[in-house]
């Protein structure tokens, strides 16, 4: 694959995965990293995190009321997460980082909930990006680590 296609796929796949829950950004990044040259691992990682955070920022802004989200079956879960965050306001940043890193609570819900409780956008971006960097970094560099071990 051409490096430009790999980079665009990393960004676009992660952006799509950030807004459509059935699309796995992790699977896309792992597949790209496993098939691309090792020199593209860092661009795959950085563009994957960027795509993910662009999408999550849109959800954060929706939580702030900038965009309107449909009130479907997931809305109740979002309001539940927001209520819990509000009750544990001092730990909201830690919970956000854990969500971005481990997916618990689901990082699909957290941006909206963080926006709803008024968490600052810079704090959301720093903690969400840091968690995603670690999570996606492990996924992207894993195939190259295996190659190094068995080469």
C-alpha positions as CSV (number, residue, x, y, z in Angstrom):
1,X,0.0,0.0,0.0
2,X,1.1,3.5,-0.7
3,X,2.1,5.6,2.4
4,X,-0.5,8.2,1.6
5,X,-3.2,5.6,1.4
6,X,-2.1,4.1,4.7
7,X,-2.1,7.5,6.4
8,X,-5.5,8.5,5.0
9,X,-6.9,5.1,6.0
10,X,-5.6,5.6,9.5
11,X,-7.2,9.0,9.9
12,X,-10.4,8.1,8.1
13,X,-10.9,4.7,9.7
14,X,-10.4,6.1,13.2
15,X,-12.6,9.1,12.5
16,X,-15.3,6.7,11.3
17,X,-14.8,4.4,14.3
18,X,-15.1,7.4,16.7
19,X,-18.7,8.1,15.5
20,X,-20.0,4.7,14.4
21,X,-19.8,2.2,17.3
22,X,-19.7,-0.9,15.1
23,X,-16.5,0.2,13.3
24,X,-13.4,-0.8,15.3
25,X,-10.6,1.8,15.1
26,X,-8.4,-0.7,16.9
27,X,-8.9,-3.4,14.2
28,X,-8.3,-0.9,11.4
29,X,-5.1,0.4,13.0
30,X,-3.8,-3.1,13.8
31,X,-4.4,-4.2,10.2
32,X,-2.7,-1.1,8.8
33,X,0.3,-1.5,11.2
34,X,0.6,-5.2,10.4
35,X,0.7,-4.7,6.7
36,X,2.6,-1.4,6.4
37,X,6.3,-0.9,6.7
38,X,7.5,-0.3,10.3
39,X,8.5,3.3,9.3
40,X,4.8,4.1,9.0
41,X,3.9,2.9,12.5
42,X,4.2,6.4,14.1
43,X,2.2,8.2,11.4
44,X,-0.5,5.4,11.7
45,X,-0.6,6.0,15.4
46,X,-0.7,9.8,15.3
47,X,-3.2,10.0,12.5
48,X,-5.3,7.4,14.1
49,X,-5.4,9.3,17.4
50,X,-6.1,12.5,15.5
51,X,-9.0,11.0,13.6
52,X,-10.4,9.5,16.8
53,X,-10.2,12.8,18.8
54,X,-11.8,14.8,15.9
55,X,-14.8,12.6,16.1
56,X,-14.9,12.5,19.9
57,X,-14.6,16.3,20.0
58,X,-17.8,16.6,17.9
59,X,-19.5,14.4,20.5
60,X,-18.1,16.5,23.3
61,X,-19.5,19.7,21.6
62,X,-22.8,17.9,21.2
63,X,-22.8,17.3,25.0
64,X,-22.3,21.1,25.4
65,X,-25.4,21.7,23.2
66,X,-23.5,22.9,20.1
67,X,-24.9,20.0,18.0
68,X,-28.1,18.1,18.6
69,X,-28.0,14.4,19.0
70,X,-30.9,12.0,18.5
71,X,-32.5,10.8,21.7
72,X,-32.3,7.1,20.9
73,X,-31.8,4.2,23.2
74,X,-28.2,5.2,24.1
75,X,-29.3,8.6,25.4
76,X,-30.3,7.1,28.7
77,X,-26.9,5.6,29.1
78,X,-25.2,8.9,28.3
79,X,-27.3,10.8,30.9
80,X,-26.5,8.0,33.4
81,X,-22.8,8.4,32.8
82,X,-23.1,12.2,33.0
83,X,-24.9,11.9,36.4
84,X,-22.2,9.6,37.7
85,X,-19.5,12.0,36.5
86,X,-21.2,14.9,38.1
87,X,-21.4,13.0,41.5
88,X,-17.7,12.2,41.3
89,X,-16.6,15.5,39.8
90,X,-13.1,15.4,41.3
91,X,-12.5,12.1,39.5
92,X,-14.0,13.1,36.2
93,X,-10.5,13.5,34.6
94,X,-9.3,10.2,35.9
95,X,-12.4,8.5,34.7
96,X,-12.1,10.1,31.3
97,X,-8.5,9.0,31.0
98,X,-9.4,5.4,32.0
99,X,-12.2,5.4,29.5
100,X,-9.8,6.6,26.7
101,X,-7.2,4.1,27.7
102,X,-9.3,1.0,28.6
103,X,-12.7,1.7,27.2
104,X,-14.4,1.5,30.7
105,X,-16.7,3.3,30.9
106,X,-17.2,3.2,27.1
107,X,-15.3,6.0,25.4
108,X,-18.2,6.2,23.0
109,X,-20.4,7.7,25.8
110,X,-17.7,9.7,27.7
111,X,-17.3,12.7,25.3
112,X,-21.0,13.6,25.4
113,X,-21.1,13.1,29.2
114,X,-18.0,15.2,29.7
115,X,-19.5,18.0,27.6
116,X,-22.8,17.8,29.5
117,X,-21.1,18.3,32.9
118,X,-19.1,21.2,31.6
119,X,-15.6,19.6,31.6
120,X,-13.2,22.0,29.9
121,X,-12.4,21.3,26.3
122,X,-8.6,21.5,26.8
123,X,-8.8,19.0,29.6
124,X,-10.9,16.7,27.5
125,X,-8.5,16.9,24.6
126,X,-5.4,16.3,26.8
127,X,-6.7,13.4,28.7
128,X,-8.6,11.8,25.8
129,X,-5.6,12.1,23.5
130,X,-3.2,10.7,26.2
131,X,-5.4,7.7,26.8
132,X,-5.9,7.0,23.1
133,X,-2.1,7.4,22.4
134,X,-1.3,4.7,24.9
135,X,-4.1,2.4,23.8
136,X,-3.5,2.8,20.1
137,X,0.3,2.8,20.6
138,X,0.1,-0.7,22.1
139,X,-2.1,-1.8,19.1
140,X,0.0,-0.2,16.4
141,X,3.5,-1.2,17.7
142,X,2.4,-4.8,18.7
143,X,2.8,-6.3,15.2
144,X,6.3,-4.8,14.9
145,X,7.3,-6.0,18.3
146,X,6.3,-9.5,17.3
147,X,8.2,-9.2,14.1
148,X,11.3,-8.2,16.1
149,X,10.9,-11.1,18.5
150,X,10.5,-13.8,15.8
151,X,12.8,-12.4,13.1
